[in-house]
Amino acid sequence: MKQILDGRELADYEVRKTRSDGSTIICSLTATRFQGPNGNIGIVEAFKDITEIKRVQEEIQSERDRLHRILFHQFENVGIVNEYYQLEYQNELLKQKIGGEYGCRCFEVFRGMTKPCGDCLMQKALDEGKIQRFEFDDDSGHSFQHTYTPFVDNNGQKKAVISQRDITARKASVATAIRSEHLAALGEMAAGVAHEINNPINGIINYAQMMVNQTGPGDQLNDISRRIIGEGDRIAAIVASLLSFSRREAENRCPVSIKELLEEALTLTGSQLRKDGIALYVNIDHELLPVSARAQEIEQVFLNIINNSRYALNEKFKQTNESKILEIDVNMVADNGNPFIQAKFTDRGSGIPPHVIDKVMNPFFSTKPKGKGTGLGLSISHRIVENHGGKLKIESQQGEFTRVTLELPVLTAIDQ
């Protein structure tokens, strides 16, 4: 009152008044100094009931705080972008991604582009007033899902909430499940094909054996018959390896021989390696101990590595070359006193660029052209090896070589 009497005007000052029934209302108080005709100084007060207005304001503030907490605690990047592509809001994760910089544009932050996307789904969301979603892969091999939710701000401007979710793991899981189903279907088909192939192959081998029995050494027919038997046996071995790889193994691990698994993998890939003119050098320690593993999964790892080496060698050497070599060395090693089987696959192919070597095990990342690789081989292999308590390491020098080292713990007496 002293300040008002000294000349200050008071407007919209909130006070709480208690009614005669004991209820409380919130009022907006306006007080002004005045001077009467007789020179007396007084104060004019006006009260306005704003209880309902305050209730609505508190509800709006509560909703705003709740939305703020939701956006800030999302485990994904969330931002608000206007029709000029400018990010006006960033949650904590998005701030960490772009360093808290304001005024940047969505296509720069999320796509690394210098201009808007050709088919801008953010603008489509604003124009149609409907939620838009799409998925894309970035250069690191990660997959993301973007969701654009349009809304109209209190100033009448059209804006969109952008959420970016990393779906790399989900896509990898789906791809693994699909691959498992494909393998199951392949196993069923292979069983039927093997039956149809084995019957005539056995007949061919038996007829050839009859000719061997009826001819003597040095006879040309005897030599040809023996060659037919050898090739027939090789076909039978390939079919047996295909069946072993394709069928679904029991979930429980069992003692397996790395030497036998590698030989089966080479049986499946050997003809392709020879056809491509790739020289194969295999050195396997004959004192290898067994490992506890799911045989089909470890053979799958071997096939993935061998096929990657074959591709790299064919990329570097289009024709036969003395350096078109794949070397495989399998030995026993010790890591902190624990015995491991170490298998090294070294090819002198095209190698891996240094800026992507840390990404080659990411799901869906591939150095191969589109249509020639899924980007899942090494990521699945890495997961299989880790699940078996082992390690998978890659060394490479672009244009010179690539070495993939696989280590698996051996089966100890305690494990048995």
VOGU-3710 file (C-alpha; in Angstrom, 3 decimals, decimal comma):
1> mkqildgrel> 0,000/0,000/0,000  2,902/2,318/0,736  4,292/1,765/-2,799  0,856/2,477/-4,326  0,458/5,634/-2,259  3,905/6,672/-3,495  2,603/6,472/-7,096  3,090/2,839/-8,215  0,253/1,102/-10,103  -0,422/-2,532/-9,268
11> adyevrktrs> -2,043/-4,749/-11,930  -2,842/-8,484/-11,946  -1,455/-9,203/-8,539  -2,680/-12,620/-7,408  -4,281/-12,970/-4,011  -6,271/-15,728/-2,360  -9,539/-14,779/-0,701  -11,636/-16,884/1,607  -15,393/-16,802/1,127  -17,949/-16,861/3,904
21> dgstiicslt> -18,494/-20,591/3,288  -14,792/-21,258/3,868  -13,892/-21,926/0,207  -10,862/-20,230/-1,311  -10,782/-18,418/-4,625  -7,874/-16,966/-6,566  -8,306/-13,340/-7,574  -6,459/-10,921/-9,780  -6,050/-7,675/-7,823  -5,665/-4,287/-9,488
31> atrfqgpngn> -4,903/-1,354/-7,170  -4,505/2,310/-8,181  -3,815/5,482/-6,174  -6,367/8,300/-6,437  -6,916/11,747/-4,959  -10,433/12,900/-4,012  -11,965/16,387/-4,493  -11,126/17,305/-0,915  -7,485/16,329/-1,500  -7,654/13,061/0,396
41> igiveafkdi> -5,452/10,270/-1,015  -6,941/6,779/-1,373  -6,614/3,456/-3,174  -9,068/1,876/-5,605  -9,001/-1,937/-5,577  -10,611/-4,258/-8,138  -10,848/-8,023/-7,751  -11,439/-10,519/-10,561  -12,077/-14,225/-9,896  -9,497/-16,200/-11,937
51> teikrvqeei> -9,842/-19,551/-10,133  -11,004/-21,413/-13,253  -8,343/-19,775/-15,426  -5,642/-20,862/-12,966  -6,996/-24,414/-12,907  -6,806/-24,651/-16,691  -3,312/-23,133/-16,692  -2,131/-25,675/-14,132  -3,568/-28,535/-16,188  -1,830/-27,238/-19,304
61> qserdrlhri> 1,441/-26,852/-17,391  1,069/-30,360/-15,992  0,517/-31,799/-19,484  3,458/-29,817/-20,800  5,709/-31,086/-17,994  4,534/-34,650/-18,626  5,234/-34,365/-22,365  8,631/-32,838/-21,580  9,517/-35,756/-19,294  8,340/-38,295/-21,889
71> lfhqfenvgi> 10,424/-36,712/-24,635  13,500/-36,320/-22,461  13,404/-39,883/-21,167  12,824/-41,584/-24,517  15,540/-44,073/-25,467  15,576/-42,618/-28,962  16,366/-39,304/-30,621  13,368/-36,949/-30,491  13,075/-33,454/-31,925  10,536/-30,900/-33,113
81> vneyyqleyq> 11,074/-29,473/-36,582  9,280/-26,609/-38,320  8,243/-26,359/-41,969  11,631/-24,781/-42,758  13,391/-27,999/-41,641  14,837/-26,307/-38,532  15,071/-28,255/-35,278  13,390/-26,203/-32,557  13,558/-28,829/-29,818  15,893/-31,715/-28,970
91> nellkqkigg> 15,654/-34,295/-26,236  18,753/-35,246/-24,271  19,808/-38,081/-26,599  19,517/-35,885/-29,681  21,488/-33,125/-27,950  24,300/-35,597/-27,337  24,182/-36,685/-30,985  24,527/-33,170/-32,442  26,290/-31,451/-29,557  23,307/-29,342/-28,466
101> eygcrcfevf> 23,585/-27,108/-31,541  20,398/-25,168/-32,329  19,187/-23,912/-35,678  20,474/-26,961/-37,556  18,250/-28,644/-40,099  16,781/-32,121/-39,938  18,281/-33,423/-43,199  21,742/-32,402/-41,990  21,367/-34,083/-38,598  19,612/-37,308/-39,550
111> rgmtkpcgdc> 20,771/-37,965/-43,129  24,057/-36,056/-43,424  22,749/-34,215/-46,513  23,159/-30,619/-47,639  19,623/-30,270/-49,012  16,164/-31,708/-48,222  15,405/-35,290/-49,228  13,812/-35,685/-52,643  10,700/-37,294/-51,165  10,503/-35,415/-47,854
121> lmqkaldegk> 8,178/-37,334/-45,543  8,283/-34,536/-42,979  6,691/-32,141/-45,492  4,276/-34,891/-46,514  3,226/-35,276/-42,867  2,625/-31,521/-42,594  0,701/-31,357/-45,891  -1,522/-34,386/-45,250  -1,747/-34,105/-41,462  -0,915/-37,836/-41,132
131> iqrfefddds> 1,876/-39,703/-39,397  4,624/-40,817/-41,779  7,239/-43,569/-41,194  10,192/-44,921/-43,113  13,398/-46,908/-42,566  16,910/-46,343/-43,880  20,494/-47,539/-43,392  23,393/-45,171/-42,742  27,045/-45,504/-43,738  27,944/-47,218/-40,447
141> ghsfqhtytp> 25,641/-50,118/-41,230  23,015/-49,169/-38,645  19,308/-49,184/-39,489  16,920/-46,495/-38,280  13,191/-45,910/-38,278  11,919/-42,330/-38,545  8,438/-41,288/-37,448  6,998/-37,852/-38,285  3,958/-36,807/-36,222  2,390/-33,502/-37,413
151> fvdnngqkka> 0,795/-30,925/-35,087  -0,121/-27,231/-35,060  1,716/-25,046/-32,529  -0,091/-22,432/-30,415  1,104/-19,749/-32,841  -0,636/-21,530/-35,734  2,580/-22,897/-37,317  2,697/-26,440/-38,665  5,398/-28,552/-37,061  6,317/-32,211/-36,670
161> visqrditar> 7,716/-34,354/-33,879  10,548/-36,485/-35,284  11,569/-39,670/-33,491  14,571/-41,669/-34,656  14,811/-45,249/-33,402  17,773/-47,573/-33,913  16,275/-50,839/-35,220  19,554/-52,539/-36,174  19,243/-55,272/-33,542  15,591/-55,874/-34,375
171> kasvatairs> 16,300/-56,248/-38,093  19,202/-58,580/-37,349  16,944/-60,737/-35,176  14,284/-60,863/-37,871  16,869/-61,713/-40,525  18,296/-64,466/-38,310  14,830/-65,916/-37,769  14,137/-65,828/-41,517  17,482/-67,464/-42,214  16,707/-70,199/-39,687
181> ehlaalgema> 13,420/-70,859/-41,460  15,223/-70,950/-44,797  17,712/-73,441/-43,397  14,886/-75,599/-42,086  13,201/-75,550/-45,497  16,554/-76,287/-47,148  17,061/-79,220/-44,800  13,724/-80,743/-45,762  14,411/-80,194/-49,447  17,972/-81,564/-49,158
191> agvaheinnp> 16,708/-84,759/-47,540  14,478/-85,418/-50,549  17,139/-84,389/-53,067  19,780/-86,525/-51,315  17,527/-89,569/-51,514  16,952/-89,008/-55,231  20,669/-88,401/-55,901  22,089/-91,149/-53,695  20,075/-93,918/-55,331  21,397/-93,379/-58,891
201> ingiinyaqm> 24,896/-92,533/-57,573  25,032/-95,846/-55,702  23,906/-97,580/-58,878  26,634/-95,851/-60,907  29,286/-96,763/-58,309  28,122/-100,394/-58,246  28,175/-100,701/-62,047  31,645/-99,154/-62,144  32,810/-101,560/-59,454  31,536/-104,468/-61,526
211> mvnqtgpgdq> 33,639/-103,237/-64,471  36,665/-102,911/-62,182  36,155/-106,487/-61,024  35,917/-107,755/-64,615  39,037/-105,963/-65,853  42,628/-105,939/-64,745  45,137/-103,238/-63,826  46,474/-101,404/-66,861  43,236/-101,860/-68,766  41,860/-98,499/-69,901
221> lndisrriig> 38,313/-99,547/-68,921  39,582/-100,451/-65,438  41,162/-97,002/-65,068  38,001/-95,220/-66,270  35,821/-97,310/-63,956  37,984/-96,409/-60,962  37,690/-92,714/-61,883  33,884/-93,089/-62,037  33,901/-94,639/-58,551  36,078/-91,813/-57,209
231> egdriaaiva> 33,834/-89,105/-58,660  30,726/-90,923/-57,426  32,166/-91,092/-53,917  32,921/-87,363/-54,102  29,303/-86,588/-55,065  28,085/-88,723/-52,156  30,399/-86,851/-49,756  29,101/-83,472/-50,991  25,494/-84,566/-50,496  26,314/-85,847/-46,998
241> sllsfsrrea> 27,987/-82,512/-46,112  25,027/-80,572/-47,453  22,676/-82,633/-45,296  24,875/-82,160/-42,238  24,930/-78,387/-42,710  21,276/-77,945/-43,596  19,549/-79,989/-40,954  18,577/-78,406/-37,652  20,871/-79,576/-34,880  19,726/-80,166/-31,290
251> enrcpvsike> 19,910/-77,111/-29,056  22,340/-78,844/-26,684  26,029/-78,601/-27,484  28,127/-81,707/-27,853  31,815/-82,537/-28,356  32,794/-81,877/-31,973  35,977/-82,017/-34,009  37,012/-78,703/-35,573  39,062/-80,660/-38,127  35,977/-82,594/-39,297
261> lleealtltg> 33,776/-79,470/-39,408  36,372/-77,599/-41,465  36,755/-80,532/-43,846  32,972/-80,627/-44,359  32,928/-76,874/-45,063  35,761/-77,283/-47,586  33,896/-80,166/-49,223  30,980/-77,804/-49,844  33,163/-74,947/-51,126  36,103/-76,838/-52,642
271> sqlrkdgial> 34,701/-77,103/-56,166  33,974/-73,354/-56,287  37,494/-72,545/-55,045  39,016/-74,765/-57,735  36,723/-73,300/-60,395  37,865/-69,777/-59,435  41,528/-70,786/-59,593  42,095/-70,235/-55,874  44,997/-72,198/-54,397  44,086/-73,623/-50,992
281> yvnidhellp> 46,727/-74,353/-48,344  45,433/-76,050/-45,200  47,586/-76,791/-42,160  45,739/-78,515/-39,295  47,380/-79,649/-36,052  46,621/-83,369/-35,642  46,613/-83,045/-31,829  43,509/-80,828/-31,667  41,219/-81,360/-28,709  37,429/-81,386/-29,232
291> vsaraqeieq> 35,271/-78,334/-28,510  31,786/-78,138/-27,036  29,667/-76,605/-29,775  26,666/-76,751/-32,030  28,300/-78,255/-35,104  25,965/-76,619/-37,623  26,642/-73,128/-36,241  30,451/-73,474/-36,279  30,330/-74,896/-39,823  28,204/-71,879/-40,780
301> vflniinnsr> 30,971/-69,593/-39,450  33,579/-71,436/-41,533  31,436/-71,151/-44,663  30,871/-67,409/-44,148  34,605/-66,742/-43,731  35,619/-68,908/-46,713  33,003/-67,315/-48,978  34,168/-63,805/-47,973  37,773/-64,760/-48,801  36,698/-66,218/-52,134
311> yalnekfkqt> 34,863/-62,993/-53,018  37,863/-60,808/-52,044  40,271/-62,931/-54,099  37,998/-62,853/-57,152  37,676/-59,066/-56,821  41,447/-58,596/-56,871  42,358/-61,335/-59,346  39,901/-61,742/-62,223  41,994/-64,576/-63,678  44,267/-67,272/-62,257
321> neskileidv> 47,228/-65,786/-60,386  50,047/-67,239/-58,296  49,000/-64,954/-55,423  45,365/-66,032/-55,543  45,754/-67,974/-52,314  43,670/-68,857/-49,274  45,653/-70,177/-46,304  43,995/-71,915/-43,346  46,019/-72,705/-40,216  44,453/-74,479/-37,219
331> nmvadngnpf> 46,453/-74,939/-34,025  46,217/-75,206/-30,250  47,032/-71,998/-28,327  46,827/-70,849/-24,708  45,151/-67,657/-23,465  45,936/-66,898/-19,810  46,656/-70,578/-19,315  43,367/-71,680/-20,896  43,613/-73,910/-24,009  41,959/-72,666/-27,199
341> iqakftdrgs> 41,741/-73,847/-30,776  42,834/-71,048/-33,086  41,868/-71,070/-36,760  43,372/-68,430/-39,049  41,941/-67,748/-42,519  44,308/-65,567/-44,576  43,591/-64,448/-48,121  45,639/-62,141/-50,349  42,576/-60,496/-51,790  41,302/-56,926/-52,037
351> gipphvidkv> 41,404/-56,276/-48,291  39,206/-53,969/-46,217  39,491/-50,135/-46,234  40,830/-48,908/-42,850  37,902/-46,523/-42,273  35,353/-49,359/-42,316  37,216/-52,265/-40,701  35,605/-51,459/-37,327  32,151/-51,661/-38,936  32,345/-54,947/-40,868
361> mnpffstkpk> 30,827/-56,923/-37,981  27,859/-54,559/-37,674  24,572/-56,081/-38,864  23,654/-55,115/-42,464  27,033/-53,450/-43,128  28,682/-54,829/-46,246  31,585/-53,771/-48,455  30,048/-55,757/-51,316  27,868/-54,060/-53,964  24,122/-54,086/-53,503
371> gkgtglglsi> 22,698/-57,491/-54,325  25,933/-59,373/-53,597  25,926/-59,204/-49,816  23,425/-58,935/-46,957  25,843/-57,583/-44,357  24,797/-60,391/-41,999  27,508/-63,046/-42,501  30,176/-61,636/-40,197  27,731/-60,212/-37,650  26,013/-63,614/-37,277
381> shrivenhgg> 29,408/-65,358/-37,171  30,636/-62,964/-34,472  27,542/-63,633/-32,371  27,852/-67,410/-32,795  31,504/-67,381/-31,736  30,798/-65,160/-28,716  27,938/-67,470/-27,678  30,457/-70,325/-27,718  32,817/-68,388/-25,427  35,250/-67,608/-28,224
391> klkiesqqge> 36,641/-64,621/-30,110  36,525/-63,475/-33,733  39,131/-60,929/-34,867  39,837/-59,325/-38,238  43,096/-57,833/-39,527  43,388/-56,353/-42,983  45,443/-54,113/-45,210  43,595/-52,735/-48,201  44,841/-54,243/-51,437  47,130/-56,698/-49,631
401> ftrvtlelpv> 45,435/-59,227/-47,344  42,699/-60,047/-44,847  43,129/-62,379/-41,884  40,193/-63,645/-39,847  41,171/-65,333/-36,585  38,712/-67,584/-34,795  39,368/-68,866/-31,267  37,204/-71,448/-29,479  37,750/-72,908/-25,998  38,470/-76,628/-25,988
411> ltaidq> 36,407/-79,160/-24,091  38,013/-79,711/-20,695  37,598/-82,590/-18,273  35,363/-80,388/-16,110  33,080/-79,672/-19,103  32,791/-83,385/-19,783
//
